[in-house]
Amino acid sequence: MAELLPENGPAAAILAEAAHDLGVGEDRVKLVGATGTDDLPSCFPVTDLAVASIGAAGLALAELLAQAGQKQTPVRVDRHLASAWFRYSLLPLDWSIPSPWDPIAGDYRAADGWIRLHTNAPHHREAALRVLGCAGERERVAAAVSGWAGEALESAILQTGGCAAAMRALAEWRRHPQGQAVALEPLIALTRIGPAARRKWNPDPVRPLYGIRVLDLTRVLAGPVATRFLAGLGADVLRIDPPDWDEPGVLPDVTLGKRCARLDLRDDKGRRLLERLLAGADILVHGYRPGALEGLGLGETQRRALNPGLIDVSLSAWGSSGPWSGRRGFDSLVQMASGIAEAGMRWKAANHPVPLPVQALDHATGYLMAMAALHGLVLRLRERMAVAARLSLARTAAALAGASREPTGVEFTGADEADYAESIERTAWGAARRLRSPVRIGDVALEWDRPASDLGSAKAEWV
């Protein structure tokens, strides 16, 4: 039986913050409980963050089901399975998952500290090597980095179109202009846009989001986690990627339940097709840097003109305000810049950065994005209101860094055989088994109608 979250514990605090931002009452927050005592090893309450964020998405679904007449639907999160889903959800059978990391991506010692290079995308790799003026071999990169001050190299790589982050301490980040800007932002920034036309749709008690169309313009990793959750509730999720994009190692985990198509948005034909898809969507989830969609002629004003009732959920790395608001970033870089990796280094008494044991900022922000999308459906049903929501990895990092650490004493060491569903999933890469749902909302658990599929395997159309 699920127990209520400890009232003053980290999971309850993070969940309460998200609920407050959306105006969800305390009586509903108390519907969320958890089972198990697993704890991902860290100086931060990572499993509590997993429980809170997955519970938040479940709570938003319970709120949506209430619109269909179901009252007081309990939300039960399994701490063990929540920890496992924050790591990797798939167990391949007779095939292996390639590493998602480029060979030169990682942490390097600079002249005055540490810096992390993110080079998974070819253009980000090229930018870093152009600044460093060396071949793409780890030893040569390390030698070149050692001659730079960390923040100077960070700035130079970013100005050249790459991605990097110098390591900072928690106190240093809290004094930093971007850290201060992020601290003033809500965990979920919700904006009520205006009236939405009435739509003949109500949540199905078994597949709650059946009939809902989700347009997914996100890539690694938070956005795809959000849309994977929505697909697990029955939504028709259509993911759109550029013609040349790939995410080896990540796709089997995050394309579950989705159809994946490609469009060139720099091409007039591709952009017009996206506009038609946008006009037919209920929910848009996007992770472009601020201003990028505007540059494609798909800014907020244009999106609203195409679809006045759209639920618009956006993600950024560093927040929507402050000097870094338009900067490229990823989970591992936010951990470096915001003090998380430095705190881990001191906790471990290590001589190198120690990040979180999982990409927790990505996963947690993804579930919070799903919460925002589901709450948008609630407001559309209850008040005929269209909304937009903004979230960021940096703001999720602030919530984690500010939460208390209360170890349960049972360290999570990985998923067990029994954690996986017995059924075989026929993914695009081979047969596999998927982790069981980490959450139940009343009688509803996450189930997916489609196996994980490769990019470009579907047509860019609603079905």
C-alpha positions as CSV (number, residue, x, y, z in Angstrom):
1,M,0.0,0.0,0.0
2,A,1.3,3.5,-0.9
3,E,2.2,5.8,2.0
4,L,1.7,9.5,1.9
5,L,4.8,11.5,1.1
6,P,6.5,12.7,4.3
7,E,5.0,16.1,4.9
8,N,8.4,17.9,5.3
9,G,10.4,15.6,3.0
10,P,12.0,16.6,-0.3
11,A,9.5,14.8,-2.5
12,A,6.6,16.5,-0.9
13,A,8.3,19.9,-1.1
14,I,9.1,19.7,-4.8
15,L,5.6,18.3,-5.6
16,A,4.0,21.1,-3.6
17,E,6.0,23.7,-5.5
18,A,4.9,22.4,-8.9
19,A,1.3,22.1,-7.7
20,H,1.4,25.7,-6.3
21,D,2.6,27.0,-9.6
22,L,-0.4,25.5,-11.4
23,G,-2.9,26.4,-8.7
24,V,-3.6,22.8,-7.7
25,G,-4.9,22.6,-4.1
26,E,-3.2,20.9,-1.2
27,D,-6.1,18.5,-0.9
28,R,-5.2,17.0,-4.2
29,V,-1.4,17.0,-3.5
30,K,-2.2,14.6,-0.6
31,L,-3.5,12.1,-3.1
32,V,0.1,11.3,-4.1
33,G,1.8,8.4,-2.2
34,A,4.9,6.3,-2.7
35,T,6.0,2.7,-2.1
36,G,9.5,1.4,-1.4
37,T,12.6,2.8,0.1
38,D,15.0,2.9,-2.8
39,D,17.4,5.8,-3.1
40,L,19.7,6.7,-5.9
41,P,23.2,7.4,-4.5
42,S,23.9,11.1,-4.4
43,C,24.4,14.0,-2.0
44,F,21.1,15.3,-3.5
45,P,17.6,13.6,-3.1
46,V,17.5,12.3,-6.7
47,T,15.0,9.5,-6.1
48,D,12.8,12.0,-4.3
49,L,13.0,14.3,-7.3
50,A,11.9,11.3,-9.4
51,V,9.0,10.5,-7.2
52,A,7.9,14.1,-7.0
53,S,8.0,14.7,-10.8
54,I,6.4,11.4,-11.8
55,G,3.8,12.0,-9.0
56,A,3.2,15.5,-10.3
57,A,2.4,14.2,-13.8
58,G,0.1,11.5,-12.2
59,L,-1.5,14.2,-10.1
60,A,-2.3,16.3,-13.2
61,L,-3.9,13.2,-14.7
62,A,-6.0,12.6,-11.6
63,E,-7.1,16.2,-11.9
64,L,-8.1,15.6,-15.5
65,L,-10.0,12.4,-14.7
66,A,-11.9,14.4,-12.1
67,Q,-13.4,16.3,-15.1
68,A,-14.8,13.0,-16.2
69,G,-16.5,12.4,-12.9
70,Q,-13.8,10.4,-11.1
71,K,-13.2,11.9,-7.7
72,Q,-10.2,11.5,-5.3
73,T,-8.2,9.3,-7.6
74,P,-5.1,8.1,-5.7
75,V,-1.6,8.4,-7.3
76,R,0.9,5.7,-6.3
77,V,4.6,6.0,-7.3
78,D,7.0,3.1,-6.9
79,R,10.4,4.5,-5.7
80,H,12.3,1.6,-7.1
81,L,10.7,1.8,-10.6
82,A,10.9,5.6,-10.6
83,S,14.7,5.3,-10.0
84,A,14.9,2.8,-12.8
85,W,13.0,4.9,-15.3
86,F,15.4,7.8,-14.6
87,R,18.2,5.6,-15.8
88,Y,17.0,3.6,-18.8
89,S,13.6,2.0,-19.5
90,L,14.6,-0.7,-22.0
91,L,16.2,-4.2,-21.7
92,P,17.4,-5.2,-25.1
93,L,17.3,-8.9,-26.0
94,D,20.2,-10.1,-28.2
95,W,21.3,-6.6,-29.2
96,S,23.1,-3.8,-27.5
97,I,22.5,-0.1,-27.1
98,P,25.2,2.2,-28.5
99,S,26.7,4.8,-26.3
100,P,25.0,8.2,-26.8
101,W,28.2,10.0,-26.0
102,D,30.7,11.3,-28.5
103,P,34.3,10.1,-27.8
104,I,35.6,13.6,-26.8
105,A,32.5,14.6,-24.8
106,G,33.2,14.9,-21.1
107,D,35.0,16.7,-18.3
108,Y,38.5,18.3,-18.7
109,R,40.8,20.0,-16.4
110,A,41.3,23.6,-17.4
111,A,44.0,26.0,-16.1
112,D,41.9,27.1,-13.2
113,G,39.3,24.3,-12.7
114,W,37.1,22.0,-14.7
115,I,35.0,22.3,-17.8
116,R,32.6,20.0,-19.6
117,L,32.4,19.8,-23.4
118,H,29.2,18.5,-25.0
119,T,30.1,17.3,-28.5
120,N,27.4,14.7,-29.3
121,A,26.0,16.8,-32.2
122,P,28.5,17.1,-35.1
123,H,28.3,20.9,-35.3
124,H,28.9,21.2,-31.6
125,R,31.9,18.9,-31.9
126,E,33.3,21.0,-34.8
127,A,32.8,24.2,-32.9
128,A,34.8,23.0,-29.8
129,L,37.6,21.7,-32.0
130,R,37.8,24.9,-34.0
131,V,38.2,26.9,-30.8
132,L,40.8,24.4,-29.3
133,G,42.7,24.1,-32.6
134,C,43.4,20.4,-32.3
135,A,42.4,17.1,-33.7
136,G,39.4,15.2,-32.3
137,E,41.4,12.9,-30.0
138,R,40.8,12.9,-26.3
139,E,44.5,13.3,-25.3
140,R,44.9,16.3,-27.7
141,V,41.7,17.9,-26.5
142,A,42.8,17.5,-22.9
143,A,46.2,19.2,-23.7
144,A,44.5,22.0,-25.5
145,V,41.9,22.6,-22.7
146,S,44.6,22.7,-20.0
147,G,45.9,26.0,-21.5
148,W,42.6,27.8,-21.1
149,A,40.8,29.4,-18.2
150,G,37.5,27.6,-17.8
151,E,35.1,30.4,-18.2
152,A,37.1,31.9,-21.1
153,L,36.9,28.6,-22.9
154,E,33.3,28.2,-22.1
155,S,32.6,31.6,-23.6
156,A,34.7,31.0,-26.7
157,I,33.0,27.7,-27.5
158,L,29.6,29.1,-27.1
159,Q,30.3,32.1,-29.3
160,T,31.5,29.7,-32.0
161,G,28.2,27.7,-31.8
162,G,29.3,24.9,-29.5
163,C,28.2,23.8,-26.0
164,A,30.3,23.8,-22.9
165,A,30.1,24.7,-19.2
166,A,32.8,25.5,-16.6
167,M,32.3,24.0,-13.2
168,R,31.0,26.3,-10.5
169,A,30.2,25.8,-6.9
170,L,26.6,26.1,-5.6
171,A,27.3,29.4,-3.8
172,E,29.1,30.8,-6.9
173,W,26.1,29.9,-9.1
174,R,23.6,31.5,-6.7
175,R,25.6,34.7,-7.0
176,H,25.8,34.5,-10.7
177,P,23.4,36.7,-12.7
178,Q,21.9,33.7,-14.4
179,G,21.6,31.8,-11.1
180,Q,19.8,34.7,-9.6
181,A,17.5,35.1,-12.6
182,V,16.5,31.4,-12.5
183,A,15.9,31.5,-8.7
184,L,13.2,34.1,-9.3
185,E,11.4,32.0,-11.9
186,P,8.6,29.5,-11.0
187,L,9.3,25.8,-11.4
188,I,6.4,25.8,-14.0
189,A,5.6,29.2,-15.4
190,L,2.0,29.0,-16.6
191,T,0.3,31.7,-18.6
192,R,-3.4,31.9,-19.4
193,I,-3.6,33.0,-23.0
194,G,-7.3,33.4,-23.6
195,P,-10.5,31.6,-24.6
196,A,-10.3,28.3,-26.4
197,A,-13.0,27.0,-28.6
198,R,-15.1,24.2,-27.2
199,R,-13.9,20.8,-28.4
200,K,-15.9,17.6,-28.2
201,W,-13.5,15.6,-26.2
202,N,-13.5,14.1,-22.7
203,P,-10.9,11.9,-21.0
204,D,-11.5,8.1,-21.5
205,P,-11.4,6.3,-18.1
206,V,-9.1,3.6,-19.5
207,R,-7.0,5.5,-22.1
208,P,-7.4,9.0,-20.8
209,L,-5.7,10.9,-23.7
210,Y,-7.2,8.9,-26.5
211,G,-8.1,11.4,-29.2
212,I,-5.5,14.0,-28.1
213,R,-2.9,15.0,-30.6
214,V,0.6,16.0,-29.4
215,L,3.1,17.6,-31.7
216,D,6.6,16.9,-30.4
217,L,9.4,19.3,-31.5
218,T,11.9,18.1,-28.9
219,R,15.1,16.1,-28.8
220,V,17.4,14.8,-26.1
221,L,16.0,14.3,-23.4
222,A,13.5,16.2,-21.3
223,G,10.9,16.9,-24.0
224,P,10.9,13.3,-25.3
225,V,10.3,12.1,-21.7
226,A,7.3,14.4,-21.5
227,T,5.8,13.1,-24.7
228,R,6.6,9.5,-23.9
229,F,4.4,9.9,-20.7
230,L,1.6,11.4,-22.8
231,A,1.8,8.6,-25.3
232,G,1.6,6.1,-22.4
233,L,-1.8,7.6,-21.6
234,G,-3.1,7.1,-25.2
235,A,-2.2,10.4,-26.9
236,D,-1.3,10.4,-30.6
237,V,2.2,11.7,-30.4
238,L,3.9,12.8,-33.6
239,R,7.6,13.7,-33.3
240,I,9.2,15.9,-36.0
241,D,13.0,16.0,-36.5
242,P,15.3,17.6,-39.1
243,P,16.4,15.5,-42.0
244,D,19.9,14.9,-40.7
245,W,19.3,14.5,-36.9
246,D,20.1,11.3,-35.0
247,E,20.3,10.3,-31.3
248,P,22.0,6.9,-31.2
249,G,21.5,5.2,-27.9
250,V,18.7,7.5,-26.8
251,L,15.9,6.7,-29.3
252,P,15.0,3.2,-28.1
253,D,14.4,4.7,-24.7
254,V,12.3,7.8,-25.7
255,T,10.4,7.1,-28.9
256,L,8.2,4.6,-27.2
257,G,4.5,5.0,-28.3
258,K,5.3,7.7,-30.9
259,R,5.3,8.1,-34.6
260,C,8.5,9.8,-35.8
261,A,8.7,11.9,-39.0
262,R,11.2,14.3,-40.6
263,L,10.7,17.8,-42.0
264,D,13.1,20.4,-43.2
265,L,11.7,23.6,-41.5
266,R,14.1,25.7,-43.5
267,D,12.2,24.7,-46.6
268,D,8.9,26.4,-47.5
269,K,7.1,23.1,-48.1
270,G,8.3,21.6,-44.8
271,R,7.3,24.7,-42.9
272,R,3.8,24.8,-44.5
273,L,3.3,21.1,-43.6
274,L,4.3,21.8,-40.0
275,E,1.8,24.7,-39.9
276,R,-1.0,22.3,-40.9
277,L,0.1,19.8,-38.2
278,L,0.2,22.6,-35.7
279,A,-3.3,23.7,-36.6
280,G,-4.5,20.2,-35.9
281,A,-2.7,19.7,-32.6
282,D,-4.1,19.8,-29.1
283,I,-0.6,20.1,-27.4
284,L,2.7,21.4,-28.7
285,V,5.8,20.5,-26.8
286,H,9.0,22.2,-28.0
287,G,12.6,22.6,-26.9
288,Y,14.0,25.1,-29.4
289,R,16.1,27.9,-27.9
290,P,14.2,31.1,-27.3
291,G,13.8,32.9,-30.6
292,A,14.5,29.9,-32.8
293,L,10.9,29.3,-33.8
294,E,10.4,33.0,-34.4
295,G,13.3,32.8,-36.8
296,L,11.3,30.1,-38.7
297,G,8.2,32.3,-38.8
298,L,6.6,30.2,-36.1
299,G,6.7,32.5,-33.1
300,E,4.1,32.5,-30.4
301,T,1.9,35.0,-32.3
302,Q,1.9,32.9,-35.4
303,R,1.3,29.7,-33.5
304,R,-1.7,31.2,-31.8
305,A,-3.1,32.5,-35.1
306,L,-2.9,28.9,-36.5
307,N,-4.4,27.3,-33.4
308,P,-5.9,29.6,-30.8
309,G,-6.7,26.7,-28.4
310,L,-3.2,25.3,-28.4
311,I,-1.6,24.1,-25.2
312,D,1.9,25.3,-25.7
313,V,4.7,23.8,-23.5
314,S,8.2,24.9,-24.0
315,L,11.6,23.9,-22.5
316,S,14.9,25.8,-22.2
317,A,18.2,24.8,-20.6
318,W,18.9,28.0,-18.6
319,G,15.6,29.7,-18.0
320,S,13.5,32.3,-19.8
321,S,15.2,35.3,-18.2
322,G,18.7,36.4,-17.4
323,P,21.8,36.8,-19.6
324,W,22.0,33.0,-20.5
325,S,18.3,32.6,-21.4
326,G,19.2,32.1,-25.1
327,R,22.2,29.9,-24.5
328,R,22.5,26.3,-25.6
329,G,22.6,23.7,-22.9
330,F,22.0,20.1,-21.8
331,D,21.5,18.4,-18.5
332,S,25.2,17.6,-17.9
333,L,26.2,21.2,-18.6
334,V,23.6,22.6,-16.2
335,Q,24.9,20.2,-13.5
336,M,28.4,21.6,-14.1
337,A,27.4,25.3,-14.1
338,S,24.9,25.2,-11.3
339,G,27.1,23.6,-8.6
340,I,25.7,20.1,-8.7
341,A,28.8,18.4,-10.0
342,E,31.1,20.4,-7.7
343,A,28.9,19.5,-4.7
344,G,29.1,15.8,-5.7
345,M,32.9,16.1,-6.0
346,R,33.1,17.4,-2.4
347,W,30.6,14.7,-1.2
348,K,32.7,11.9,-2.7
349,A,36.0,13.6,-1.7
350,A,37.0,13.1,-5.4
351,N,39.5,14.9,-7.5
352,H,37.1,15.3,-10.5
353,P,33.5,16.5,-11.0
354,V,30.9,14.0,-9.7
355,P,27.5,14.5,-11.5
356,L,24.2,13.0,-10.5
357,P,24.0,9.2,-11.0
358,V,21.4,9.8,-13.8
359,Q,20.3,12.6,-16.1
360,A,17.8,13.6,-13.4
361,L,17.3,17.2,-14.5
362,D,16.2,16.0,-18.0
363,H,13.9,13.3,-16.7
364,A,12.3,15.3,-13.9
365,T,11.7,18.3,-16.1
366,G,10.1,16.0,-18.7
367,Y,7.5,14.7,-16.2
368,L,6.9,18.3,-15.0
369,M,6.3,19.3,-18.7
370,A,3.8,16.4,-18.9
371,M,2.1,17.8,-15.8
372,A,1.8,21.2,-17.4
373,A,0.4,19.7,-20.6
374,L,-2.2,17.7,-18.7
375,H,-3.1,20.7,-16.5
376,G,-3.6,22.6,-19.8
377,L,-6.2,20.1,-20.8
378,V,-7.9,20.5,-17.4
379,L,-8.2,24.3,-18.0
380,R,-9.4,23.8,-21.5
381,L,-12.2,21.5,-20.3
382,R,-13.1,23.4,-17.2
383,E,-12.6,27.0,-18.2
384,R,-12.3,26.8,-22.0
385,M,-8.9,28.4,-21.6
386,A,-5.8,28.2,-23.7
387,V,-2.5,28.2,-21.9
388,A,1.3,28.2,-22.3
389,A,3.9,26.8,-19.9
390,R,7.6,27.4,-19.7
391,L,10.1,25.1,-17.9
392,S,13.9,24.9,-17.7
393,L,16.6,22.4,-16.6
394,A,18.2,25.1,-14.6
395,R,15.1,25.8,-12.5
396,T,14.6,22.1,-11.9
397,A,18.3,22.0,-10.8
398,A,17.5,24.8,-8.3
399,A,14.6,22.8,-6.9
400,L,16.8,19.8,-6.4
401,A,19.7,21.8,-4.9
402,G,17.4,23.5,-2.5
403,A,15.7,20.2,-1.3
404,S,16.8,18.5,1.9
405,R,18.6,15.2,1.8
406,E,17.0,12.4,3.8
407,P,18.6,9.0,2.8
408,T,16.4,6.0,3.1
409,G,19.3,3.6,3.7
410,V,18.5,1.4,0.7
411,E,20.7,2.2,-2.2
412,F,19.2,1.7,-5.7
413,T,21.7,-0.5,-7.6
414,G,19.7,-1.1,-10.8
415,A,16.6,-2.7,-12.3
416,D,15.8,-6.3,-11.5
417,E,14.4,-8.9,-13.9
418,A,11.0,-8.7,-12.3
419,D,10.9,-4.9,-13.0
420,Y,10.3,-5.5,-16.7
421,A,7.0,-6.4,-18.3
422,E,6.8,-10.0,-19.5
423,S,5.6,-8.9,-23.0
424,I,8.1,-8.5,-25.8
425,E,8.4,-5.1,-27.4
426,R,9.4,-5.3,-31.1
427,T,11.4,-2.1,-31.4
428,A,13.0,-0.9,-34.6
429,W,16.4,-2.2,-33.3
430,G,15.3,-5.6,-32.0
431,A,13.2,-7.3,-29.4
432,A,13.3,-5.9,-25.9
433,R,11.4,-5.7,-22.6
434,R,10.2,-2.4,-21.1
435,L,10.1,-1.5,-17.4
436,R,6.7,-1.7,-15.8
437,S,4.9,1.6,-15.2
438,P,6.4,3.5,-12.2
439,V,3.0,5.1,-11.4
440,R,-0.6,4.2,-11.1
441,I,-3.4,6.8,-11.1
442,G,-6.4,4.9,-9.8
443,D,-6.7,2.0,-12.1
444,V,-4.7,3.7,-14.9
445,A,-1.0,2.7,-15.6
446,L,1.2,3.7,-18.4
447,E,0.8,1.5,-21.5
448,W,2.0,2.2,-25.0
449,D,0.3,1.2,-28.3
450,R,3.5,1.4,-30.4
451,P,7.0,0.1,-29.9
452,A,10.0,2.4,-30.0
453,S,10.6,3.5,-33.6
454,D,13.4,5.1,-35.5
455,L,13.4,8.7,-36.7
456,G,11.8,9.3,-40.1
457,S,9.9,6.0,-39.9
458,A,6.4,7.6,-40.2
459,K,4.7,10.2,-42.4
460,A,4.3,13.8,-41.1
461,E,0.5,13.6,-40.8
462,W,-2.2,13.0,-38.2
463,V,-3.9,9.7,-38.3
